[in-house]
Amino acid sequence: MKKTWSQKKFRDSGKAKKPYHIPLTRSTQEQLEKLAKFKNLRKDQVIEKLILQEYEATLLDEKGKMKY
């Protein structure tokens, strides 16, 4: 019971990652799996890294401030 309550408090604290469902084509899924295996990362880590790189390249200037 104690572990259950501890888990609930952790989830409610906002520190837990929330799952997302992203439908991908089979070829894209295969590419993601190969990329993750090559980089020795999990698929979710690869996706997070790609999103962060694109965010920084698109929305931030050289000084790290928002362009828009």
TAUR-V371272 format. One record per residue. N is the residue number from 1. RES is the residue in three letters. PSI is psi in whole degrees, 0 to 359 (none if undefined). OMEGA is omega in whole degrees, 0 to 359 (* if undefined). D_LAST is the distance of its C-alpha to the last C-alpha in whole Angstrom. Layout:
# TAUR-V371272
n->{N N}
res->{RES RES}
psi->{PSI PSI}
omega->{OMEGA OMEGA}
d_last->{D_LAST D_LAST}
This chain:
# TAUR-V371272
n->{1 2 3 4 5 6 7 8 9 10 11 12 13 14 15 16 17 18 19 20 21 22 23 24 25 26 27 28 29 30 31 32 33 34 35 36 37 38 39 40 41 42 43 44 45 46 47 48 49 50 51 52 53 54 55 56 57 58 59 60 61 62 63 64 65 66 67 68}
res->{MET LYS LYS THR TRP SER GLN LYS LYS PHE ARG ASP SER GLY LYS ALA LYS LYS PRO TYR HIS ILE PRO LEU THR ARG SER THR GLN GLU GLN LEU GLU LYS LEU ALA LYS PHE LYS ASN LEU ARG LYS ASP GLN VAL ILE GLU LYS LEU ILE LEU GLN GLU TYR GLU ALA THR LEU LEU ASP GLU LYS GLY LYS MET LYS TYR}
psi->{322 318 323 314 320 318 319 317 320 314 321 341 344 1 339 143 143 135 144 147 117 108 127 151 163 320 322 321 317 319 319 316 317 318 317 318 318 319 358 45 166 160 319 327 321 315 315 316 317 318 316 316 315 321 312 320 327 316 348 145 188 333 359 14 155 134 324 none}
omega->{181 179 179 180 179 179 179 178 180 180 181 182 179 180 181 178 180 181 176 176 180 179 180 175 181 181 178 177 179 179 179 179 179 179 179 180 180 182 180 178 172 182 180 178 178 180 179 181 179 179 179 179 181 178 180 182 186 190 182 177 183 180 179 179 181 178 187 *}
d_last->{49 47 45 44 43 41 39 38 37 35 33 32 31 28 28 29 27 27 28 27 28 27 29 29 32 35 34 30 32 35 32 30 34 35 31 32 35 35 32 35 32 32 30 28 27 26 24 22 22 20 18 17 17 15 12 12 13 10 7 8 10 13 14 12 9 6 4 0}
